[in-house]
Each structure stands twice: as structure tokens, then as C-alpha cells.
Amino acid sequence: MRTEHEEQRDLVMWFRQTFPTVRIFAIPNGGQRSRTTGGKLKAEGVSAGVPDLYIPQLRCWIEMKREKGGTVSPVQRDWIAYLESIGDTVIVGYGCADAVKKIKLLG
């Protein structure tokens, strides 16, 4: 089974090849960190639950999940609701192919 990392990597690669003039970037919230590093990042503004990727031109956030078995946590649902309430678009991509399909629907 493919990991969330692999799905996100492939999505970013597809996006950058398909839309070379549109910027996409990752929000590095995940991963294992030491307690010290975690504390420093939190002090710098890292917030749990923020979606994984952002496309500024589209005001679109993307939360990546594995194709099968990925779930949206309560703190992620809270961020999604907030972002949508301020007019941004949020996509939850269950694998790269699902995220690609949803991005294409944005027009």
C-alpha cells in the first residue's frame, strides 16, 4: 500500500508539470520530531491539523490521505471548516488520483 508521503509527492510532481507557472507548497506539520524541535516549531506557528499543501493562486488547500484507510482527524475537520468559512477551497485527496480529479474540477 502506498504511503501518504508517496501520494503527496506524486501529486506535487503532477501539479508542477501540469501547471508550471502556478505555485504549490507543503505545510510541514507531520513527521516525527524531537520534543525540542516540536516545541520550537509550535512557537514559530506550526499548528496541528493545517492541510498538507496550499495553492495560493486558487486559494486551495489540500489535505492528502492514503488511497485507502486515511481518515480526517477532528482537528483537521476544524481547520477545514475554518478555511471554508473564510472562502478558501479545501480538497481532501484520498490518494494522488483522487486529488488530481478534484483539482481538475476547480476549473
N, C-alpha and C positions, 0 to 999 in steps of 0.2 A: 504494500500500500504506500502511495506517495505521501510525503510529509507536507505539512503546511508550508514549510520553507521552500520545498521544490515547486509547489503550486504557485507561490508568490513570485519566486524567481522567474518562472516561465511566463507569468502574466506580465511582469515588468519588461522582460525581453520582448514579448509580443507587442506591448504598448509602444515601446521606444522605437521599434522597427516600423510599426504601422503609423504612428503619429510623431515623426522625428522632431517637429517643432513645438510639441506640447509637452510640458514638464510634468513628471510624476516623481514623487519621492516617498521614502519609507519613514514611518514614525517608529523609532527603535524602542518599543515598550517591552518586548518579550525577551526571552532568553534567561539563562542562569547567570546570576551576578553575585559577587560577594556582598555581605551586609554593608560594608563601607561604600562600595560603588553604588549599590541601590540607594543608600541614603543621600549620596551626592547627587545622583540623577533626580531623585524626588525633590531635593532642594532647588534644583535647576528648572523644575517644572514638569518633569515626566509624570504623566497621570495614567494610572491603570484604566484600561477599557477604551482608550482612544483607538480608533480604527488604524489598521496597518499602513495604509497608503493614502496619499492625497494628490488630486489633480487640480491645481489652483484654477486653471482656465475654465474648468467645468464646475467648480465648487463641488467636487465629488470626492467623497471619502470611500475607501474600500476596506472592508473587514474580510480578510481571507480565512477560509477554513479548508480542512481536508475535504475531498470529494465525498467521503463517507465518514460519518462519526464525529464531524466537527459540530460543536454547539456554541451558541452565543450566550455568554455569561450575563448575569443580571447587571453588572457594572458596564458591560458593553452595550446592553439594551438601553441603559440610562443615557450613555453617550450618544447612541444613535438617535434616541428620541430628542435629545437636546439639539443635536446638529440639524435634524429635520425641522425642528421648531423655529430655527433661525433662517430657514430657507435653503440649506445645503442639501445635496443629494447624498444618500448613503446606500452603497451596494454591499450586500453580504454575498461573497462569491464562494460557492461550495466547489472548490477546485478551479483551475485556470479556465477550463472551457466554459463553465457557468459564468464566471466573471467577465470573460470576453463577450459572451452573448448579452449580458446585461449592459456592458459599456456600449455595445453597438446600438442598443435600444435608446440610448441617450440622444442619438442623432448627431 
